[in-house]
Amino acid sequence: MSIDDLLLIVPPPVNLDGAGTLKDWQDVEYRLGIRFPADYKAIVDLYGVAVFSGELTIFSPFASIYGSNLIYGGLQSTLTLRDRLYGKDAFPYSFFPELPGLLSCGWSSYFQGGVFWLVSRESCDWPIVISGPDYPMNISLLNCNLLELLIKLCSNRIDIPCWGISSQ
């Protein structure tokens, strides 16, 4: 799947908030000590902060709105979840900046759940972890990247059990 597949389903917004320059990307990656996946950079460069399928907001590190900014809103929601789960051995993932660890990259107010990458330093092909409304115990690990998630979500071709979404 390519960014062109997403463009066929969801046209980019007329008013863009949250796109970055090459220098912006280099700066944010340096600050966080990670390299973002190419699909995420393409999504942000074309859509900025956007709501997909009327349900899912993808954060941008360059968004002007605090809650939609990956650095402030996304990192804050990651740390909030980490603090809620501190000392609970049942949760299967660590949290960024620990690697591999979860880093929030989106939110669905409709499903009251988060979208996280499982970030690693070895690869930029990070799988997606979705949390449901009663997270942290209701989570789904998806075998796809963010671009694939958006294409499948916008074309009703994905199962996300913790959100009650079935492609059937």
C-alpha positions in Angstrom: 0.0 0.0 0.0 1.2 3.5 -0.8 0.4 7.0 0.0 -1.3 7.2 -3.4 -3.8 4.6 -2.3 -4.7 6.8 0.7 -5.0 9.9 -1.6 -7.5 8.1 -3.7 -9.7 7.5 -0.7 -9.1 10.6 1.3 -8.2 13.9 -0.4 -5.8 16.1 1.5 -7.3 19.1 3.4 -7.4 22.5 1.8 -6.1 24.2 4.9 -3.1 22.3 6.3 -2.1 22.5 9.9 0.9 20.5 11.1 3.1 19.9 8.0 6.8 20.2 8.5 9.9 20.9 6.5 12.9 18.6 6.1 14.7 20.7 8.8 11.6 20.4 11.1 11.7 16.6 10.7 15.4 16.5 11.4 15.0 18.6 14.5 12.1 16.6 16.0 13.8 13.3 15.3 17.0 14.5 17.0 15.1 15.8 20.0 13.3 12.4 20.4 16.3 10.2 19.4 14.2 8.2 16.9 13.6 8.2 13.1 9.9 8.4 12.2 8.6 5.9 9.6 8.5 7.2 6.0 4.7 6.6 5.8 4.1 8.8 8.8 6.2 11.6 7.4 4.3 11.4 4.1 0.9 11.4 5.9 1.8 14.5 8.0 3.3 16.3 5.0 0.1 15.8 2.9 -2.6 15.9 5.6 -1.0 17.6 8.6 -3.3 17.0 11.6 -6.3 15.2 10.0 -9.3 13.2 11.1 -9.7 10.0 9.1 -12.9 8.2 8.5 -14.6 10.8 10.9 -13.1 8.8 13.8 -9.3 9.0 14.1 -7.1 12.0 14.6 -3.4 11.5 13.6 -1.0 13.7 15.6 1.7 15.8 14.0 4.8 17.0 15.8 4.2 20.4 14.1 0.6 20.9 15.0 -0.4 24.3 16.3 -3.1 22.8 18.6 -1.6 21.3 21.8 -3.8 18.2 22.0 -3.1 17.3 18.3 0.7 17.8 18.6 2.7 14.6 18.8 5.3 16.0 21.1 2.9 17.6 23.6 -0.4 15.8 23.2 0.9 12.4 22.0 3.8 12.2 24.4 1.7 13.4 27.2 -1.0 10.8 26.7 1.8 8.1 26.5 3.2 9.3 29.8 -0.3 9.5 31.4 -0.9 5.9 30.4 2.5 4.9 31.7 1.8 6.5 35.1 -1.6 4.8 35.3 0.0 1.5 34.8 3.2 2.0 36.8 4.0 -1.2 38.7 1.3 -3.2 36.9 3.0 -6.3 35.5 0.0 -7.4 33.4 0.5 -4.8 30.8 2.6 -6.3 27.9 4.4 -3.1 26.7 6.9 -0.6 27.9 6.5 3.1 27.2 8.6 5.5 25.1 11.3 6.7 25.7 12.0 3.2 26.8 12.5 1.1 23.7 10.8 -0.9 22.5 7.9 1.2 23.8 4.6 2.7 23.1 4.3 6.2 21.7 0.9 7.7 21.1 0.4 8.9 17.5 -3.4 9.3 17.4 -6.7 9.4 19.2 -10.3 8.4 18.4 -12.8 10.4 20.4 -15.6 8.3 18.9 -14.1 5.1 20.2 -12.4 6.7 23.2 -9.2 5.0 22.4 -5.6 5.7 21.5 -3.4 4.7 18.6 0.2 3.9 19.5 3.3 2.9 17.7 5.4 0.2 19.2 8.6 2.1 18.7 12.0 0.5 18.3 15.4 1.7 17.3 16.2 -1.2 15.0 13.4 -0.5 12.5 11.2 2.3 11.3 8.4 -0.2 10.5 6.6 0.1 13.8 3.5 -1.9 14.4 0.3 -0.3 15.7 -1.3 -0.9 19.1 -4.9 0.3 19.6 -6.4 0.9 23.0 -10.1 0.6 23.6 -12.3 2.7 25.9 -11.5 0.5 28.9 -7.8 0.6 28.3 -5.3 -0.4 29.3 -6.7 -3.9 29.5 -8.5 -3.7 26.1 -5.8 -3.4 23.5 -5.2 -4.8 20.0 -1.8 -5.3 18.3 -2.3 -4.8 14.6 0.0 -6.3 12.0 0.2 -3.1 9.9 1.8 0.3 9.8 0.0 3.6 10.2 -0.6 4.1 6.5 -2.1 0.6 6.1 -4.3 1.3 9.2 -5.6 4.5 7.6 -6.3 2.9 4.2 -8.0 -0.1 5.7 -10.0 2.0 8.2 -11.2 4.4 5.5 -12.2 1.6 3.2 -13.8 -0.6 5.9 -11.3 -3.4 5.5 -9.9 -3.8 9.0 -10.8 -5.6 12.2 -10.1 -3.7 15.4 -11.6 -5.8 18.2 -11.1 -3.3 21.0 -13.1 -0.7 19.0 -15.7 -3.2 17.9 -14.8 -2.7 14.2 -15.2 -5.7 12.0 -14.6 -5.8 8.2 -17.3 -8.5 7.9 
